Amino acid sequence: MEATEGVGRAGHRVRRERGAVLVETALLLPLILMLVFGVIEFSFAFQSSAVLNDATRRSARTAASLAGDANLQQAVLDVAEEQLDKLPETATPIALMIYKANVHGYPGTDGNTTLNMGHLLLCEFQAFGVDDCVVWFWDPGAREFDESVGSWAPSNQTACVQPYERVGVAIYVKYHPLTSIFDPFLEREAHATQGDYGGDPRLDHVAFVFEPEPLGAC
């Protein structure tokens, strides 16, 4: 009889321990999944940011070496497309802007120290001082920039007399999080206004002084 009671108590203890394990698992599993997805999400976000920064800098350096060259735009696009091809599936390019930069590295007059989605429209219409600029839009199917608005004639790109003009390149990229849990933490400083792209695109921009044109080119 005592043996039977001992077995019963042992079985009850085992069931109680199993129940405790299930409760602990139910409490810990969401945290574990959040940690795993968080690592994946931030890894993609970090990769996207690194690719965007590298593409922008390489493109701007290319532009700075081609003052007055009719092939400047295509050379910049080739470099940008090659680098942006390294973006993960969670990021999509939107537009690339090549512009005459002010002393602060932004488009427009020297008083402007901002760059956002609105400047794409200003560039298209060459309005409010945002002229001498070209915007190229990304074609997701062809995976290249194929449509442009605005203008910046090579003859207006001067690097013959100091102070040489500055050229800037801005690239806009839309990030698509795997989940919406980490959106508040993945948002960068708001450089872009919300447009027709389902949220705020990330953007990076770099401006360099044009390299002096070769002797005889001026």
Number of C-alpha atoms within 10 A of each C-alpha: 6 7 8 9 10 11 12 12 12 12 12 12 12 12 12 12 12 12 12 12 12 12 11 11 13 11 11 12 11 11 12 12 11 14 12 11 16 16 12 13 22 15 13 21 21 13 17 24 20 13 18 26 20 16 25 27 22 16 29 25 21 22 31 22 18 22 27 21 15 12 12 17 19 12 15 23 21 14 19 26 17 11 18 23 15 15 19 16 13 15 22 21 25 19 23 27 25 29 27 26 25 19 16 14 23 26 32 26 16 13 11 16 13 13 19 18 18 12 22 22 15 18 25 17 14 19 12 11 13 23 20 21 26 22 24 21 19 21 15 12 6 8 13 19 21 13 11 15 16 21 17 16 12 16 10 12 19 19 23 19 10 8 10 17 22 25 28 27 33 27 27 24 24 19 23 19 17 15 10 10 13 15 13 8 8 15 13 14 8 12 15 19 14 14 11 8 10 10 13 21 28 24 26 20 22 19 27 21 22 25 18 19 18 10 7 6 9 11
